[in-house]
Amino acid sequence: MSRITIAIDGYSSCGKSTLAKALAAKLNYAYIDSGAMYRCVTLYCLRKGLINNKQFIPEEIIACLPDIKLSFKFNPFTKTSETFLNGENVEKEIRSMEIAANVSKISTIKEVRQHMVAIQREFGIHKGVVMDGRDIGSHVFPHAELKLFMTADIETRVNRRMDELNSKGQHVEFQEVKMNLEQRDYDDTHRKESPLTKAKNAIVLDNTDLNKEEQLEYVLRLINDQLLTRD
């Protein structure tokens, strides 16, 4: 069967990456975490002192973009794709609350988004790719054969985010995580450049009451139907 492009968009902590990774492994597709790319830019700028107390000068961020090299490598031991910034594995660092508190603001910069989108499109040029983010189906891959828009209620999302952070030794309070997610939702949906929105013909997947296995099975059925229709 022919290979397709799968675009997954949605709110923070809806399990987009979890689903995308599982699909990529099942289909032997490449997995690209677009959110990790923006997190890498944020990490780089924090390390360089370009972000102070959530404040920054956009022109300084734009100027450093040519110095940021991103790549994804499959770890055969963990069976997952890991994110590299200028050759350094930063998978753990980019998942911190400090990065989460700044990444949405950085991603509003037009030139940052343009730079990331160009890289993302290069990754997906040969199809057989699963990519998740905020504007994948609406902007990066508007002609993707399968588009999903994921959502879940805020309480579920907060608990999932806390579980993720706690598993990595980062202990946070429920209210802190909830406020962070609500702020990110607002930033993502109100930014001028490629705001989070449901792409035309995207299928809404509310996984509030679905476990990982159930949502994977559901999407695999959608993909099978898509491939049978194409072939």
N, C-alpha and C positions, 0 to 999 in steps of 0.2 A: 504494500500500500504506500501511497505517496505521503511525504512528511508535510506537516503543517506548522504554522506559527500559532502559539497559544498565548494570548494576552490576558493577564489577570490584574485587575485594578480593585481598589477598595480602601476602606478606612484602616487606620493603624490597629495592629493587634487583632486582626480578623483571621489570622492564620493563612495569609496569602503565600508567604514563603514556605510554610509547612506543606501546603497543597502543591505548590509549584515544584518543590524538591521531590515530592513523592511521584508526581506525574513524570518528571524528567527521568527519574530512576526506572520507573515502570516502562516508559516508552523508549528509553535510551536516547533521550533528547538532551541538548545542552540547557543548563539552567543559568539564567542571569538575574541576579538580585539587584534591580535598579535602585532600590532604596539604599542598599549598601554603598552604591557609588556616591550618592549625595552625602552619606555619612562619612565616607572617606574624605571628601572635600572639607567637611566640617572638622574632622579630626586634624587634618593637615593645617587648617587655619588656626585652630586652637593651639596646636603645638608651636606655630609661628607667632603666636601672640596677636593675631589679627582679629580675634573675637574677645572682647572684654565685657563681662556682665551682660551678655547677649547683645552687645552693641558692636557694630563693625562698619567699615567704610567699603561700600560695594566695589569701588575701583581697585582697592587693594586685593580683594578676593579674586576679581577678574584677572588681575595681573599675574596671579600665581597659578592659574589653570594650566599653562603649558608645562609646569614643573610636576604636575600630578599624573602619575602613570598608574592605571588600574588594571587588575587582572583577576581571574577566578581560576582556582586550581582544585581539582577533585582530590580529596583526602581518602585514600583506600582503607584507612583504619577506621575513620568515623563514618565513612560512606556518604560524606556530604561535600558540597562545594564550599571552599573558603575564600575569603576576600583578601587581596594583597594590594597594599599601597606602596608604590615604589619598591617592590620586591619584598616588603615586610608583611608577614601575616598579621592582620589587624582585626581578625574576625571577632575576637572578644572585646577589644577596646571600643569598636564602633557600636556596640550594643549597650553602652552605658547610659545612665540617665542624663549625664552632662551632654552627650552627643544628641540624645533625644530632645533635650531642651532647646537646642540651637539649630537642628537640621532643617526644620520647616522654614525658618527665616532665610537660611542660606539658599534653599531651593527656590525661593521667590525671585532670585536674581536672574534676569533674562539670559544673560550671557552664560551663566552656569548651566542653566537648563539646555540651552542650545548646544553647549559643549558635550554634555552628558548624552543628549539625544543622538548626536552624531556618532558617538562611540557605541551606543546601544544598537543603532541601525546597522553598524558594521558587524556587531556580534550576530545579528539575526539575518544576515544577507542570504544565507544558504538554507533557511528554514530549519525545521527540526529543532525548534527552540521554544522554551517556556520562559516567559519574563513576567515578573510582577512589579507593581508600583502604583503610581497615582494617575499616570496619563498614557499608559501603554496602548490600550485599545483606542483611545480618543486621539492620540497625537503621534506616538512613536511608531506604532504599527496599525494604522487605521484600516488596513486591508487584511488584518489577521483573520484566519479562517474560523477561529473560535475565540470569543471574547467573554470573559466572566467579570462580573462586578460583585465583590464580596462585602458582606456586612454582617453585623451581629449586634445585640444590644450592649449598651455601655458597661453594664455590670459584668457581663461575660467577658468582654474585652479586657477590662481592668484585671480580672482574676487570671486570665491567660498571660497577661503581661507580667503580673507579679510572680506567677509560677516560673516564667522564663528567667526573670532577674534573680529570683531566689535560687534557681538551679545553678546559677553562675556565681553564687556567693554574694550577690548584691541585695541586701535586705532593705526594702522600702515600705512606706506606709500606703495604705489603700487610697487615701485622699490625695496624696502626692501624685500617684500614678493616674488617678482619675482626672485631676486638673491638667496634667501633662497631655493626656489623650484628647481632652476637650479642646485644649489650646491648639493642638496639632490638627484636629478636625477643622477648626475655624480657619487656621492658616492655609490648610490644603484646599479648602473649598472657596476661599475668598481671594487667593492670590491672583494677580493679573495674568501671569504667564502659565498657561496650561493647568488650570485648576482641576482638582479632583471632580470628576463628573462621570456619570454613566454614559459610556459610548453608545452610539447608535447600534442597534442589534445585539448589544451585550446581554447575556443571561444573568439575572440576579441570583446570587447564591447566598441566602441567609443561613448561616451555619450555627446560629445560637443553640439549637437543639440537636446538632449533628456532631458525631465524633469524627476523628480523622479518617477512619476506615470507611464510614458511611459517605462522607463527602468525596473521597477519592473514587469510590465505586460509582457514585452518581456522575462525576465528571468523565470517568472513563467510558461510561455509556454514551455520553454526549459526543465524545471524540469518535467512538466507534460509529455512531450514526453519521457524523460528519464525513468520516473517511469512506464509508460505504456509499454515501451520496456522491462524493467526488469521483470514486473509482467505478 
